[in-house]
Amino acid sequence: MSLPVAIVGGLHAEARRETVAALLAEVPGSVVLHHDLATAAAGTVVRTVRDATGVLSAGETPLVDDCACCALREDLVPELRRLAEAGGTRLAVVELWDSVEPRAMAEVVTAGGLTVTGVITAVDPALVLPCLGNGDDLAERGLAAAATDRRTVADTFARQLEYAPVLAVVDSPEADEEDRGLLAQLHPTARQVPLHAGESGSLSPLAAAALGGFDVASAAAAQHPACALLPAEADAHGVATLVWHRRRPFHPGRLYAALEDLTCAAARSRGRFWLADKPDALLHWDAAGGALCVESAGPWLAALPDAAWDLVEPVRRVAAALDWHAEHGDRCQHLVFTSPGLDRDGLELLLDSCLLTDAEYAAGRAAWQRLPSAFDTLLEI
């Protein structure tokens, strides 16, 4: 269907509402759809459709399987189709509720036969560090989307921020250079757009971003730890990013013993890593708010038979080729830590101490795989 759909999300509710209001003002013929999940405990989700003049329609949809996000998925695409068939709408803006993540909704809208033309996360720079440091469960803040929702404020905000190619950054008198520097280093490839209008007769940067186009498949591939565009080395305004890249596997026991210190060393850390006792498993590191998630992201490409490579996304094959090692293939340590006041030297020393020693490395892969497994519980093996 030809109706352009822009998705605006983010835990910074005031920034999100300000962004949506700017789009309504700047794109004539635009409407906003919003599903309020705050009433989910009562068994319903409230949907409103509005334009620049006010509310056009409102209704309730029942929960699906006690999941507010499931109800949103079931209701959103039919509403968008109705708007598309009615005609006259230049842009449909889907304003996500606080803890809803844009990736899921972008994929739902696209699967429904509609066209996502923009994904935007609204950000107040002064709230970036408080959100990344907040390890509370969403349920404790009344922000859970289902009874089984175990996400935290920090990891939800990190995914909202890092998925969107465009950040709508509101003016914030409380924000300083450190806050803006942190935002820039966390997602250096994002285009930051202000909310003010463009020149007379032209689209504002925000409106242009909402209508500019979005590739759902490419965005999903870019989230895979094997080919994610991770932040680069940086040091500015009191914020630093350490990129730690090595070609030697971790000793599982020493890394496990250092997890707490490593997790708390930075506001945000992520990447991929390699354990000596699990040489074929590409492991994903994802930490925010003092909590770490470690999970398997499938095999390293070097562990696959040649015939299986044709089944792998091209972007992943390219990423592996660019980082290929004659002995280990694409196996590597690639972890990135970003934080104000980062102790780069201390962190690098700690990480290096968790690698196999020269003697352990020289013993070879058969000996590595006999090392006691320390991560089976974390990986649910």
Order of alpha helices (4+ residues) and beta strands (2+ residues): beta-alpha-beta-beta-beta-alpha-beta-alpha-beta-alpha-alpha-beta-alpha-beta-alpha-alpha-beta-beta-alpha-beta-beta-beta-alpha-beta-alpha-alpha-alpha
